[in-house]
Amino acid sequence: MDIVLLVLGLAGLWFGTEVTIKGAVSIARRYGVSEFVIGVVVLSIGSDLPELSIAIDAGLKNLAGGNYSDVVVGSALGSSLGQIGFVLGLVGLLSYLTLPLGVVYRHGSTLLGSLALVALFGFDGTVTFTEGAALLLVYGIYLVALLNEVNVGSAIEQAGELRVRRALLYLAVGLAIVVGSAELTVSSAVEVARMLGLSESLVAVLLIGLGSSLPELSISIAAVSKGHHRLSVGNLIGSNVFDTLVPIGAAAVIAPLSFDEGMLRFETPYLFFVTAVTMFFFVHKRGIQRWEAAVILALYCAYVLIKLAGSFV
């Protein structure tokens, strides 16, 4: 039964991404909004709703006296690392990814600054209400600044494009299918792995860690395969800014969030390093070529190997 659910989950991911990309591209073309902006604002937030719901749930449990802080911080950092390392690296192997230098500088500095801010707030071992609110405020400012750059006029009819309401419906339904299918795929894959006798550590690092990035992975690969490269990159960069600031900020606003020292010393600087390397590649040759994508993917694989080796010590 779990194998059947796994197949259904993968089929749902494929179908959901097809519908999502169709809706997103139609909206971008109708309103003259860049595909990158659609990826950063719409797709990234939609695909990250599971991480936000996990953070809110964990924050409420912390408020009731529990200790689920590691779930929030680990999910946020792990998902970000999976997206910038595994997903972007894999997508870069499939296609040459480019961005204008101005976009790289603005969004890259925001992403690196967000990571530095999270590390600063977590340095004393606790993210307080005030610090959580500050993280949410930073994301709000980032979103407003991004939207202010967009000149949206009236809808423009173009042959072959979906009507606005239908495009929005496609986008909403597609995202819902992608998120739901990702949850089904991860849960069934974990059960299949355990049925095959794989270790708990292997399941946790490979299946659950990568599973949280399945929506971004499926959307990005589908976008690249259809020639919408910047929609893919925007989705990944927007998701990482969101994951860095919003889940941790939302949980901390509900109840003080403890920040594990191990994550502060390893995951946070490693994520900063991988992100900085990725942004350097974008700037160095105005894009990420296949060998550079291979380097990024190798950095993620090295992280997985380090975590696996640590689990057996």
Buried (B, 14 or more C-beta within 10 A) or exposed (E): EBEEBBEBBBEBBBBBBBBBBBBBBBBBBBBEBBBBBBBBBBBBBBBBBBBBEBBBBBBBBBEEEEEBBBBBBBBBBBBBBBBBBBBBBBBBBBBBBBBEEEBBBBBBEBBBBBBEBBBEBBEEEBBBEEBBBBBBEBBEEBBEEBEEEEEEEEBEEEEEBBEBEEBBBBBBBBBBBBBBBBBBBBBBBBBBBBEEEBEEBEBBBBBBBBBBBBBBBBBBBBBBBBEBBBBBBBBBBBBBBBBBBBBBBBBBBBBBBBBBEEBBEBBBEBBBEBBBBBBEBBEEEEBBBEEBBBBBBEBBEEBBEEBBEEEEE
